Structures are given as C-alpha cells and as structure tokens.
Amino acid sequence: MGATVALGILALGGGARVAAARRQLTFARSDLVAARRAMATGDTAGANEALGTARERLTSAHDKAGQFPLGLISGVPVVGSPSRAIAGVADAGLEAVAAGRIMAEAIKGFPTSGTTAVSGEDLSAFHGAATRSLDALRTTEAHLNRAMRDLEGPSGALIPELSGPAKSVRKEIERGSGQLAGARRGLTTLADLSAPDADLRLLLLSQDSLELRPGGGYIGSFGVVHFFHGGVKLERYQESESLPDPSPPLEPPAALAPALPKAWGLSNVNWWPDFPTTAGAAREMFKRQAGMEVDGVIATTDYAIARMVGAVGPLQLPGYAQPVTEQGFAERILYEVELKQPRDVPRKKFLTELAGALFDHMFHLPAERLADLSRAVDRSASAGDFQVWFADPVRQSRIDGTVVDGRLPPPGGDFLMLVDANLSASKANLGLVKEASYRARRDSSGNWHGHLEIAVRNDAGASILNPYYNGFLRVYVPLGSRMKAPGAGQGAEAAADGRYQVFTQLLDIPAHGNQTVTFDYALPGSVEAGGTYHLTWLRQVGTPRDVLTADLGTRTYAVPSASRVLTVAKKRHQNPVRAFLERRWIVRRLGW
C-alpha cells in the first residue's frame, strides 16, 4: 500500500515536467511544419533554421522525460506511461529532424534547383543530378520510417494528453513522407527521361483557353518532343489544322458532333476533363492523322506557356519587332494570329516561331535560370495548366496521384466540377466569367441536398472574335444524384470518364450579356461517411478567373484560383454536453 501511494505521489510530482515537455513537443511540431513548407518552396536556409529550433525543443522534451521524478517511474506500468510517451515522441521528432536535414541538402542538388545547366544535346549532368538526389532521398525515407515506428505506442495511448502530441507529430511526418514520395517519383521520371538508353516521343498539345474546351482549350497547334539517348529536342511543331482527317475516322461524342465543321480531329480531342481519358484519345487520334505512335502526351495551356516565357525570356522572334513577354501574353497571341492585317502565311507562323525559340531556350538553359523555370512549371502543374500522361503503365504509376496526372478523383463524398465547352469557335472566353455558389444541406430526415447557382457573364463587347457565347456546360456530381426539377435546356447523363452523374446546360450569351442557371438535386448518402461530410470541388483547367464558393452552413469556402482543388471535411454536429460527459467517463475509468 505504501509503495502504491509513493508511486502516486511521484506521478503527481512529475505533472509539471509532463506539461513543460508537452509544450516543447507542440512547439517542435510547429517548427517541423515550418521546415516542410520552406522546403516545398526551395528555401533550404529557412528549413534548416526551423529544423535547428525543432531539435533544441525535442532534446529539451526528451531530457525532461528522464528527469526526477519521471525518470524513476518510467519503467512502471501505467504511471510511467507519460515519461515513455514523451520520450517516444521526442525520439520520433529527432528522426524527422535528421530526415529534414538530409532532404534540405538533397534539394540543393536537385537538377531543378538551379545547380545544373540544361543542354538538350547532352542531359548527362541532369541525369547524374537526378540519380544522386534519389540516393539521398532513400536515406531520408529510412529516418522517417524509424520515426513512425517510434510513434506507434504513444499514438495509441487512451489518454488524450499523451496521444495528442504523438498524433500531431505523426500527421506532420506523414505529410513529410508524402512530400518525399512526390519528390522521389518526380526525380525518377526525370532520371528515366534523361537516361542514356531513353527513346520516347511525347505528343505536345497546346491549348488555347480563350476558346475553352473541357480539357483546357482548343488545341490549335501540336508538337512532338523526343527524348533520345540522353538528349531531347522538339522534333516538329505545327498547327493542328494542317493534319489530314483521321483514317479510319473516330466517332465524336454526341454533344460535340453538331459543332464540328468537319471530321473530329486532334484539335477537339480534349472533350473529357479526366486527362488520362483525353490523352489516350489524343494518342489514338494522332496515330490516325499523322501515322505516328507516341509514348505519352503533354498538355499545356496559354497560361503555362506564358509562365515559361517569363522564366526564360523575353523572347525575340525573327521578323517580329516586339519581344514576347509573360505580361500580355494572351493578347499578343490573339493579335498575331487572329487580328493582325495582313495575316502571316501560314496564319500560325508566330506560334511556330515562338515554340522553336521557347524550347531552344529551355533546352539550353544556364543553371541560374533553371530554378525559375522549375517554379513556373510547378505553378502551372498546380493549376492544371501542365499535365502529363504516359502510355507505359510503369511510367504512369510514377505520376499517378500527383498534380500533373490530371485524373478525376475516385468517387467518394460529395463532388463538384463545372466543365464548359465553347462550341462557337470564338474567343469569347477572354471576357467570360462564371460565379458559382454551391450550398449543401441535410434535411430533417438526414438526407443531403445540393443547390448550385451559376451566373455567367460575357463582359466583352461584340466583335468578330466575340459574336456571342455558345457553350455546353456539364456539372459533374456524385453518381446517384437526382435533379429535382430540370430547367430549360438542362439534361442528365452518366459521365464517360469516371463514375459520376453529369447535369448539362446549354449556354447562349450575347456580348455584354449574362445567363444564370441553377441546379437543385438530391445527393446520395455516400457524401457522408462515418458522420463526416466530404466535399471535393475541382476547377476546370483554363478557368482561373471563375469564382467558385461553397456554403456549408457555418462557413463559406472558395476554390483557390492558383490551384485546382478544394477539399472540405465537415463533422456532424455533436451535443457538447454529451461530448463532455463522455470525456469525463474516460478520465474516471482510467483513474485520472
């Protein structure tokens, strides 16, 4: 009896040290967050500073776990669990710090960090940098795996005061592991493409978002990028209209067919927002039109090209007085291709010259400019303006789940995506803006309902490029959703590129006109799983000016213009009195 009382007194006496150690762990977790974010932007100095502070705090927490009286009771069941949990979390955090140090050093050597120049004829230095970086990441991964093992016990503790810090640190290490996995897959792809035995041709689709299509825009021109025996070059680049009709022809999608002036071809092949679906169709279409088999597809928009010009330019093209710059890029293209009189012959000569100059600069880039180009590509990938697909399943698996794969997410929870197609061959999207607001509510029976209102404005004046806007709007929603009362011009169909229900709406908007459409529909029970409602809202590529907001009762969320996706998880409201009593029951049951 006396021993039990003594242990209890020692445990109570260690309460202050436990609290102090928990504070150090909480601050250290914040430092790890700061380090991860700094590394994501290439700020290795800032990352190392945050990691240094985290190490000091984790060491302090570990020391407190071994000090009197916690050190005396650490081996005793139950009462010694706080000391063991704190030590375990601190050890895991120190492993994460070690991993972060290696990761920060590895980032400096990444081929995209600005330490290695690019030479299109010889990518051996680029390949070597990618291979060395992969070796460093494997060591980093080993540290993070040990950290996760250290957290297994503390994360499973029944007492929130012990499991809380462990779970928060574990969550941060999981995020770091995800960041590491993305870097590893990206570097593996770079090493593969620049390898001495590489031989891949990738079809390049240049999309014009001023003439919007589901995949990002009208494909006015295309190219073929050839990675061959440790080198790379732009093999061809020309306007899509120069291709012959496909042989044999492909049957166009039913909604697209009436708008086609001739046979369905490469220029309108991006009918699906799911990029692997579009890329597979583009590969087949190119084979039928050009007689060439390609190993993958890259799609860019005018936004992505503008950013790359900003990173490597300005570009001076032969025969054109003014250099090409990032600012005003879309308007410059519009003038040179559509408005200038007399027109160039061929009409898209400017685009061909631009592609040649841009790729020549990118494939012969000094080291100090490579980091700028890498950031431009990263921004474009986050916005969906740069997407990649490989025909080879192994190569594709390396980019699956990354921002460049362009794949629609698998079904689960609530989902929303506006997919618009300009069917009038105009450039009206230069002045077209959508303001969409979505509201999701649960009725008294527990069933979820969605209300979507979309106000579409054509802000530009009437012209040869904007006679009116003739659009075909599709709204992707969860499979099993049902429209309550379809409005004029509305319909419903199953998605061809994913397990989704699709609502459709015809748009007919004159210059300086507007149109508002609404969709009221019942949602399936799958939008809420385990008492938590999940929403994923995906932005269509090429629509950064669209304003997309979701009202979920207590808060309004917006889809960021700089990225494609908004994800929200909202737990069902729980009675606070009941939650308090449940917590008190756990505390009483454990004797705390």
C-alpha positions as CSV (number, residue, x, y, z in Angstrom):
1,M,0.0,0.0,0.0
2,G,2.8,2.4,0.9
3,A,4.6,1.7,-2.4
4,T,1.4,2.5,-4.3
5,V,1.0,5.8,-2.5
6,A,4.6,6.7,-3.1
7,L,4.3,6.0,-6.9
8,G,1.1,8.1,-7.0
9,I,3.0,11.0,-5.3
10,L,5.9,10.7,-7.7
11,A,3.5,10.7,-10.7
12,L,1.7,13.8,-9.4
13,G,5.0,15.4,-8.8
14,G,6.0,14.9,-12.4
15,G,2.9,16.7,-13.7
16,A,4.7,20.0,-14.1
17,R,7.5,18.3,-16.1
18,V,5.0,16.5,-18.3
19,A,3.2,19.8,-19.1
20,A,6.5,21.5,-19.9
21,A,7.6,18.6,-22.1
22,R,4.2,18.7,-23.9
23,R,4.7,22.4,-24.6
24,Q,8.1,21.7,-26.1
25,L,6.7,19.0,-28.3
26,T,3.9,21.3,-29.5
27,F,6.4,24.0,-30.4
28,A,8.6,21.4,-32.1
29,R,5.8,20.2,-34.3
30,S,5.2,23.8,-35.4
31,D,8.9,24.0,-36.3
32,L,8.6,20.8,-38.4
33,V,5.6,22.3,-40.2
34,A,7.6,25.5,-41.0
35,A,10.6,23.4,-42.2
36,R,8.4,21.3,-44.5
37,R,6.8,24.4,-46.0
38,A,10.1,26.0,-46.5
39,M,11.5,23.0,-48.4
40,A,8.4,22.9,-50.6
41,T,9.4,26.4,-51.8
42,G,13.1,25.6,-52.1
43,D,14.0,27.7,-49.1
44,T,16.6,25.3,-47.6
45,A,18.1,28.0,-45.4
46,G,14.8,28.7,-43.7
47,A,14.2,24.9,-43.5
48,N,17.5,24.3,-41.7
49,E,16.8,27.2,-39.3
50,A,13.4,25.7,-38.3
51,L,14.9,22.2,-38.0
52,G,17.6,23.5,-35.7
53,T,15.0,25.1,-33.4
54,A,12.9,21.8,-33.5
55,R,16.0,19.8,-32.5
56,E,16.6,22.0,-29.4
57,R,13.0,21.7,-28.3
58,L,12.8,17.9,-28.9
59,T,16.0,17.4,-26.9
60,S,14.6,19.5,-24.1
61,A,11.4,17.4,-24.0
62,H,13.4,14.2,-24.0
63,D,15.6,15.4,-21.2
64,K,12.5,16.3,-19.1
65,A,11.1,12.8,-19.6
66,G,14.2,11.4,-17.9
67,Q,14.5,13.9,-15.1
68,F,13.3,13.3,-11.5
69,P,10.7,12.1,-10.7
70,L,9.7,10.9,-14.2
71,G,12.9,9.0,-14.7
72,L,12.3,6.9,-11.6
73,I,8.9,5.7,-12.7
74,S,9.4,5.4,-16.4
75,G,9.5,1.6,-16.2
76,V,6.4,1.2,-14.0
77,P,3.2,0.2,-15.8
78,V,0.5,3.0,-16.2
79,V,2.1,5.7,-14.1
80,G,5.3,5.6,-16.2
81,S,3.4,5.9,-19.5
82,P,3.8,9.8,-19.6
83,S,7.5,9.6,-19.5
84,R,7.7,6.8,-22.1
85,A,5.3,8.6,-24.4
86,I,7.2,11.9,-24.2
87,A,10.5,10.1,-24.9
88,G,8.9,8.2,-27.8
89,V,7.5,11.4,-29.5
90,A,10.8,13.2,-28.9
91,D,12.8,10.4,-30.5
92,A,10.5,10.3,-33.5
93,G,10.8,14.1,-33.9
94,L,14.6,13.8,-33.8
95,E,14.4,11.2,-36.6
96,A,12.3,13.6,-38.5
97,V,14.8,16.4,-38.0
98,A,17.6,14.2,-39.3
99,A,15.5,13.3,-42.3
100,G,14.8,17.0,-42.9
101,R,18.5,17.9,-42.8
102,I,19.2,15.3,-45.5
103,M,16.2,16.4,-47.5
104,A,17.3,20.0,-47.4
105,E,20.8,19.1,-48.5
106,A,19.3,16.9,-51.3
107,I,17.1,19.8,-52.5
108,K,20.3,21.8,-53.2
109,G,21.4,19.1,-55.6
110,F,18.1,18.6,-57.3
111,P,18.5,19.0,-61.1
112,T,15.7,21.6,-60.9
113,S,17.2,23.6,-58.1
114,G,19.5,25.8,-60.3
115,T,22.8,23.9,-59.8
116,T,22.8,22.1,-63.1
117,A,22.5,23.6,-66.5
118,V,20.4,22.0,-69.2
119,S,21.8,21.1,-72.6
120,G,19.3,19.5,-74.9
121,E,22.0,17.6,-76.8
122,D,23.6,16.1,-73.6
123,L,21.5,15.6,-70.5
124,S,24.1,13.5,-68.7
125,A,24.7,16.2,-66.0
126,F,21.0,16.5,-65.5
127,H,20.6,12.7,-65.3
128,G,23.5,12.4,-62.8
129,A,22.0,15.1,-60.5
130,A,18.6,13.3,-60.5
131,T,20.3,9.9,-59.7
132,R,22.3,11.4,-56.8
133,S,19.3,13.1,-55.4
134,L,17.4,9.8,-55.4
135,D,20.2,8.2,-53.3
136,A,19.8,10.9,-50.7
137,L,16.0,10.5,-50.6
138,R,16.4,6.8,-49.8
139,T,18.3,7.7,-46.6
140,T,15.7,10.3,-45.7
141,E,13.0,7.7,-46.1
142,A,14.7,5.3,-43.6
143,H,14.7,8.1,-40.9
144,L,11.0,8.7,-41.4
145,N,10.2,5.0,-41.2
146,R,12.0,4.8,-37.9
147,A,10.1,7.9,-36.7
148,M,6.8,6.2,-37.5
149,R,7.8,3.2,-35.5
150,D,8.7,5.3,-32.5
151,L,5.2,6.9,-32.6
152,E,3.3,3.6,-32.7
153,G,3.0,3.3,-28.9
154,P,2.3,6.9,-28.0
155,S,-0.2,7.4,-30.8
156,G,-2.3,4.6,-29.4
157,A,-2.5,5.9,-25.8
158,L,-6.0,6.2,-24.5
159,I,-5.2,9.4,-22.6
160,P,-5.5,12.4,-25.0
161,E,-2.8,14.3,-23.1
162,L,-0.4,11.6,-24.2
163,S,-1.7,10.6,-27.6
164,G,-2.4,14.2,-28.8
165,P,1.2,15.3,-29.3
166,A,2.1,11.9,-30.8
167,K,-0.7,12.1,-33.3
168,S,0.0,15.7,-34.3
169,V,3.7,14.8,-34.9
170,R,2.7,11.7,-36.7
171,K,0.4,13.6,-39.0
172,E,3.3,16.0,-39.8
173,I,5.7,13.2,-40.5
174,E,3.1,11.6,-42.8
175,R,2.8,14.9,-44.7
176,G,6.6,15.0,-45.0
177,S,6.6,11.4,-46.2
178,G,4.1,12.4,-48.9
179,Q,6.3,15.3,-49.9
180,L,9.2,12.9,-50.1
181,A,7.3,10.4,-52.2
182,G,6.3,13.1,-54.7
183,A,9.9,14.3,-55.0
184,R,11.1,10.7,-55.4
185,R,8.6,9.9,-58.2
186,G,9.4,13.2,-59.9
187,L,13.1,12.6,-59.8
188,T,12.7,9.0,-61.0
189,T,10.7,10.3,-64.0
190,L,13.4,12.9,-64.8
191,A,16.2,10.3,-64.5
192,D,14.2,8.0,-66.8
193,L,13.7,10.6,-69.5
194,S,17.3,11.8,-69.4
195,A,18.8,8.3,-69.3
196,P,21.4,7.2,-71.9
197,D,19.1,4.5,-73.2
198,A,15.9,6.6,-73.3
199,D,13.9,6.7,-76.5
200,L,10.4,8.3,-76.1
201,R,8.3,10.6,-78.2
202,L,5.7,12.7,-76.3
203,L,2.9,14.4,-78.1
204,L,2.6,18.1,-77.0
205,L,-0.9,19.6,-77.1
206,S,-1.0,23.5,-77.0
207,Q,-4.4,24.5,-75.7
208,D,-6.0,28.0,-76.1
209,S,-8.1,28.8,-73.1
210,L,-9.7,31.8,-74.9
211,E,-11.6,29.1,-76.8
212,L,-12.4,26.9,-73.9
213,R,-12.7,23.1,-74.1
214,P,-13.2,20.6,-71.3
215,G,-9.5,19.8,-71.1
216,G,-8.4,23.4,-71.1
217,G,-8.9,24.9,-74.5
218,Y,-8.9,24.4,-78.3
219,I,-5.8,22.5,-79.5
220,G,-4.6,24.9,-82.1
221,S,-1.1,23.5,-82.5
222,F,0.9,20.5,-81.5
223,G,4.4,19.3,-81.3
224,V,6.5,16.1,-80.7
225,V,9.2,16.2,-78.0
226,H,11.8,13.4,-78.5
227,F,13.9,12.1,-75.6
228,F,16.6,10.1,-77.2
229,H,19.9,8.6,-75.8
230,G,20.4,11.2,-73.1
231,G,19.2,14.2,-75.2
232,V,16.0,16.0,-76.0
233,K,14.7,18.1,-78.9
234,L,11.4,19.5,-80.3
235,E,11.1,17.3,-83.4
236,R,8.1,19.1,-85.0
237,Y,5.6,21.8,-84.2
238,Q,2.7,22.9,-86.4
239,E,-0.9,23.9,-86.5
240,S,-3.5,21.2,-85.9
241,E,-5.5,22.2,-89.0
242,S,-2.5,21.0,-91.2
243,L,-3.2,17.4,-90.2
244,P,-5.2,15.2,-92.6
245,D,-8.5,13.8,-91.5
246,P,-8.1,10.7,-89.3
247,S,-8.1,7.4,-91.1
248,P,-10.1,5.5,-90.2
249,P,-12.3,8.2,-88.6
250,L,-13.3,8.2,-84.9
251,E,-16.9,8.7,-83.9
252,P,-17.2,12.1,-82.0
253,P,-19.0,12.5,-78.7
254,A,-22.7,13.1,-79.3
255,A,-22.8,16.6,-77.8
256,L,-19.7,17.7,-79.8
257,A,-20.6,16.3,-83.2
258,P,-23.1,19.1,-84.3
259,A,-20.5,21.8,-83.6
260,L,-17.7,20.2,-85.7
261,P,-17.1,21.9,-89.1
262,K,-15.5,18.7,-90.4
263,A,-14.3,15.3,-89.2
264,W,-13.4,15.0,-85.5
265,G,-9.6,15.5,-85.1
266,L,-6.8,16.3,-82.8
267,S,-7.9,20.0,-82.3
268,N,-11.1,19.0,-80.4
269,V,-9.9,15.7,-78.9
270,N,-9.9,17.0,-75.3
271,W,-13.6,16.5,-74.7
272,W,-13.1,15.0,-71.2
273,P,-11.9,16.7,-68.1
274,D,-10.2,13.5,-67.0
275,F,-6.8,13.9,-68.6
276,P,-5.8,10.2,-69.0
277,T,-9.1,9.7,-71.0
278,T,-8.3,12.7,-73.2
279,A,-4.6,11.7,-73.5
280,G,-5.5,8.2,-74.6
281,A,-7.9,9.6,-77.2
282,A,-5.3,12.1,-78.4
283,R,-2.6,9.3,-78.8
284,E,-5.0,7.3,-80.9
285,M,-6.2,10.3,-82.9
286,F,-2.6,11.4,-83.7
287,K,-1.8,7.9,-84.9
288,R,-4.7,8.0,-87.3
289,Q,-3.9,11.6,-88.5
290,A,-0.1,11.6,-88.5
291,G,0.7,7.9,-88.7
292,M,2.9,8.2,-85.7
293,E,2.8,6.2,-82.4
294,V,3.8,8.3,-79.4
295,D,4.7,7.1,-75.9
296,G,2.8,9.8,-74.0
297,V,1.1,13.1,-74.0
298,I,1.9,16.5,-72.5
299,A,-0.8,19.2,-72.4
300,T,-0.2,22.9,-71.7
301,T,-2.4,26.0,-71.8
302,D,-1.5,29.5,-72.8
303,Y,-1.1,30.3,-69.1
304,A,1.6,27.7,-68.8
305,I,3.4,28.9,-71.9
306,A,3.3,32.5,-70.6
307,R,4.9,31.5,-67.3
308,M,7.7,29.6,-69.1
309,V,8.3,32.6,-71.3
310,G,8.5,34.7,-68.1
311,A,11.1,32.3,-66.7
312,V,13.4,32.1,-69.7
313,G,12.5,35.2,-71.8
314,P,11.8,37.7,-73.0
315,L,12.0,36.1,-76.5
316,Q,12.9,38.0,-79.6
317,L,11.4,36.2,-82.7
318,P,12.8,36.7,-86.2
319,G,10.6,39.0,-88.2
320,Y,8.7,40.4,-85.2
321,A,9.7,43.8,-83.8
322,Q,8.4,43.4,-80.2
323,P,9.8,40.7,-77.9
324,V,7.4,38.1,-76.4
325,T,6.9,38.6,-72.6
326,E,4.7,37.0,-70.0
327,Q,2.7,40.1,-69.4
328,G,0.0,40.5,-72.0
329,F,0.9,37.1,-73.5
330,A,-2.7,36.0,-74.4
331,E,-3.5,39.4,-76.0
332,R,-0.2,39.2,-78.0
333,I,-1.2,35.7,-79.4
334,L,-4.7,37.0,-80.2
335,Y,-3.3,39.9,-82.2
336,E,-0.6,38.0,-84.1
337,V,-2.8,35.0,-85.0
338,E,-6.3,36.5,-85.3
339,L,-6.4,40.3,-85.6
340,K,-3.2,41.4,-87.5
341,Q,-3.6,42.5,-91.1
342,P,-2.3,41.3,-93.3
343,R,-2.1,37.9,-91.7
344,D,1.0,35.8,-91.6
345,V,1.4,32.9,-94.0
346,P,0.9,30.4,-92.7
347,R,-1.6,32.0,-90.3
348,K,0.0,30.5,-87.1
349,K,3.6,31.2,-88.1
350,F,4.0,33.3,-84.9
351,L,3.2,30.2,-82.8
352,T,5.6,28.0,-84.6
353,E,8.4,30.6,-84.2
354,L,7.5,31.0,-80.6
355,A,7.6,27.3,-79.9
356,G,11.0,26.9,-81.5
357,A,12.5,29.9,-79.6
358,L,11.0,28.8,-76.3
359,F,12.2,25.2,-76.5
360,D,15.6,26.3,-77.7
361,H,15.9,28.5,-74.6
362,M,14.6,25.7,-72.3
363,F,16.9,23.1,-73.8
364,H,20.0,25.3,-73.5
365,L,19.3,26.9,-70.1
366,P,22.0,28.2,-67.7
367,A,21.9,26.8,-64.2
368,E,20.9,30.1,-62.7
369,R,17.7,30.2,-64.7
370,L,16.6,26.6,-64.2
371,A,15.1,27.3,-60.7
372,D,12.8,30.0,-62.2
373,L,11.7,27.6,-64.9
374,S,11.0,24.9,-62.3
375,R,8.9,27.2,-60.3
376,A,6.9,28.2,-63.4
377,V,6.2,24.6,-64.2
378,D,5.2,23.9,-60.6
379,R,2.7,26.8,-60.6
380,S,1.3,25.5,-63.9
381,A,1.0,22.0,-62.7
382,S,-0.8,23.1,-59.5
383,A,-3.3,25.0,-61.7
384,G,-3.7,22.1,-64.1
385,D,-2.1,24.1,-66.9
386,F,0.6,21.4,-67.3
387,Q,-0.5,17.7,-67.5
388,V,1.3,14.6,-68.4
389,W,0.3,11.0,-69.3
390,F,2.4,8.0,-70.3
391,A,1.2,5.0,-72.2
392,D,3.6,2.7,-70.3
393,P,1.8,1.7,-67.0
394,V,5.1,1.7,-65.0
395,R,6.0,5.3,-66.1
396,Q,2.4,6.3,-65.5
397,S,2.4,4.8,-62.0
398,R,5.2,7.2,-61.0
399,I,3.0,10.3,-61.6
400,D,-0.4,8.8,-60.5
401,G,-1.8,10.9,-57.7
402,T,0.4,13.9,-58.4
403,V,-0.8,17.3,-59.7
404,V,0.3,16.6,-63.2
405,D,-1.7,13.4,-63.8
406,G,-5.0,15.3,-64.3
407,R,-7.1,12.4,-63.3
408,L,-10.5,12.9,-61.8
409,P,-10.5,11.7,-58.2
410,P,-12.1,8.3,-57.4
411,P,-15.7,8.5,-56.2
412,G,-16.3,9.2,-52.5
413,G,-18.1,12.0,-50.7
414,D,-19.6,15.0,-52.4
415,F,-18.0,16.1,-55.7
416,L,-18.5,19.2,-57.9
417,M,-16.9,20.2,-61.2
418,L,-18.0,22.7,-63.8
419,V,-16.9,21.6,-67.3
420,D,-17.6,24.2,-70.1
421,A,-17.0,23.9,-73.8
422,N,-17.1,26.9,-76.2
423,L,-18.9,25.4,-79.3
424,S,-18.9,28.6,-81.4
425,A,-15.2,28.7,-82.4
426,S,-15.0,32.2,-80.9
427,K,-12.5,33.7,-78.5
428,A,-15.4,34.8,-76.2
429,N,-13.8,33.2,-73.2
430,L,-11.4,36.2,-73.0
431,G,-14.3,38.1,-71.4
432,L,-16.4,35.2,-69.9
433,V,-16.6,34.8,-66.2
434,K,-18.6,32.4,-64.1
435,E,-19.6,33.0,-60.5
436,A,-20.8,29.7,-59.0
437,S,-22.1,29.3,-55.5
438,Y,-22.9,25.9,-54.0
439,R,-24.9,25.1,-50.9
440,A,-25.1,21.6,-49.3
441,R,-27.7,21.0,-46.6
442,R,-29.1,18.0,-44.7
443,D,-32.9,17.9,-44.2
444,S,-34.8,16.7,-41.1
445,S,-34.6,13.1,-42.3
446,G,-30.9,13.2,-42.6
447,N,-30.8,13.3,-46.4
448,W,-28.4,15.7,-48.2
449,H,-29.4,18.2,-50.9
450,G,-27.3,20.4,-53.2
451,H,-28.2,23.8,-54.6
452,L,-25.9,25.2,-57.3
453,E,-26.3,28.6,-58.8
454,I,-24.0,29.7,-61.7
455,A,-24.1,33.3,-63.0
456,V,-22.3,33.5,-66.4
457,R,-21.3,36.9,-67.8
458,N,-19.9,37.8,-71.2
459,D,-18.1,41.0,-70.3
460,A,-16.5,41.7,-73.7
461,G,-18.1,43.8,-76.4
462,A,-19.4,42.4,-79.7
463,S,-16.7,41.7,-82.3
464,I,-15.6,39.2,-84.8
465,L,-14.0,37.3,-82.0
466,N,-17.0,37.6,-79.7
467,P,-20.2,37.5,-81.7
468,Y,-21.9,35.6,-78.8
469,Y,-21.1,32.7,-76.4
470,N,-22.5,29.3,-77.3
471,G,-21.5,27.0,-74.5
472,F,-22.2,23.4,-73.4
473,L,-21.9,23.3,-69.7
474,R,-21.6,20.0,-67.8
475,V,-21.7,19.7,-64.0
476,Y,-20.1,16.6,-62.6
477,V,-21.7,15.4,-59.3
478,P,-21.7,12.2,-57.3
479,L,-23.2,9.1,-59.0
480,G,-26.8,8.7,-57.7
481,S,-27.6,12.4,-57.6
482,R,-31.0,13.3,-58.9
483,M,-32.2,16.7,-60.3
484,K,-35.4,17.7,-58.6
485,A,-36.9,19.9,-61.4
486,P,-34.7,20.3,-64.5
487,G,-34.8,23.8,-66.1
488,A,-34.9,24.8,-69.7
489,G,-32.0,23.3,-71.7
490,Q,-31.0,21.0,-68.9
491,G,-30.4,17.3,-69.0
492,A,-28.6,14.4,-67.2
493,E,-26.2,11.7,-68.4
494,A,-23.6,9.4,-67.0
495,A,-20.0,10.5,-67.2
496,A,-17.9,8.7,-69.8
497,D,-14.6,9.4,-67.9
498,G,-15.5,8.5,-64.4
499,R,-18.2,7.2,-62.0
500,Y,-20.1,10.4,-61.8
501,Q,-23.5,11.8,-62.7
502,V,-23.4,14.7,-65.1
503,F,-26.0,17.5,-65.4
504,T,-26.0,19.5,-68.6
505,Q,-27.0,23.1,-69.6
506,L,-26.9,25.0,-72.9
507,L,-25.4,28.5,-72.6
508,D,-26.4,31.2,-75.1
509,I,-25.0,34.6,-74.0
510,P,-24.6,37.7,-76.2
511,A,-21.8,40.2,-75.9
512,H,-22.3,42.2,-72.6
513,G,-24.9,39.6,-71.7
514,N,-25.4,37.2,-68.9
515,Q,-27.2,34.0,-68.0
516,T,-27.9,32.4,-64.6
517,V,-28.6,28.7,-64.3
518,T,-29.5,26.7,-61.2
519,F,-29.4,23.0,-60.3
520,D,-31.3,21.6,-57.3
521,Y,-30.6,18.0,-56.7
522,A,-30.8,15.2,-54.1
523,L,-27.4,13.8,-53.1
524,P,-26.7,10.1,-52.4
525,G,-25.9,9.0,-48.8
526,S,-22.3,8.4,-49.8
527,V,-21.5,12.2,-49.4
528,E,-21.4,11.5,-45.6
529,A,-19.3,8.6,-44.3
530,G,-18.8,7.9,-40.6
531,G,-20.6,11.1,-39.6
532,T,-18.4,13.3,-41.7
533,Y,-19.5,15.1,-44.9
534,H,-16.7,15.4,-47.5
535,L,-16.6,17.8,-50.5
536,T,-14.2,17.9,-53.3
537,W,-14.6,20.8,-55.8
538,L,-12.3,20.6,-58.9
539,R,-11.7,23.6,-61.0
540,Q,-11.7,23.2,-64.8
541,V,-8.3,23.8,-66.4
542,G,-8.1,27.2,-68.1
543,T,-10.7,29.0,-65.9
544,P,-8.6,30.8,-63.1
545,R,-11.0,33.8,-63.2
546,D,-14.1,31.8,-62.3
547,V,-15.3,32.5,-58.8
548,L,-16.3,29.2,-57.0
549,T,-17.6,29.2,-53.5
550,A,-19.2,26.6,-51.3
551,D,-21.6,27.4,-48.4
552,L,-21.7,24.6,-45.9
553,G,-23.7,26.2,-43.2
554,T,-21.3,27.6,-40.7
555,R,-18.6,28.7,-43.2
556,T,-18.1,29.6,-46.8
557,Y,-15.1,28.1,-48.7
558,A,-13.5,29.2,-52.0
559,V,-11.7,27.2,-54.6
560,P,-8.2,28.8,-54.9
561,S,-7.6,30.4,-58.3
562,A,-3.9,29.3,-58.2
563,S,-4.7,25.6,-57.7
564,R,-7.4,23.3,-58.9
565,V,-9.0,21.7,-55.9
566,L,-10.9,22.5,-52.7
567,T,-11.4,19.7,-50.2
568,V,-13.6,20.1,-47.1
569,A,-14.4,17.6,-44.3
570,K,-17.2,18.7,-42.0
571,K,-18.1,16.5,-39.0
572,R,-21.7,16.2,-38.0
573,H,-22.6,18.4,-35.0
574,Q,-22.3,16.6,-31.7
575,N,-24.0,17.7,-28.5
576,P,-21.3,19.5,-26.4
577,V,-22.8,18.3,-23.1
578,R,-22.7,14.7,-24.2
579,A,-19.2,15.0,-25.6
580,F,-18.0,16.5,-22.2
581,L,-19.6,13.6,-20.2
582,E,-18.1,11.0,-22.5
583,R,-14.6,12.6,-21.9
584,R,-15.2,12.6,-18.1
585,W,-16.2,8.9,-18.2
586,I,-12.9,8.0,-20.0
587,V,-10.9,10.0,-17.4
588,R,-12.8,8.4,-14.5
589,R,-12.4,4.9,-15.9
590,L,-8.6,5.3,-16.2
591,G,-8.3,6.7,-12.7
592,W,-7.0,10.1,-13.7
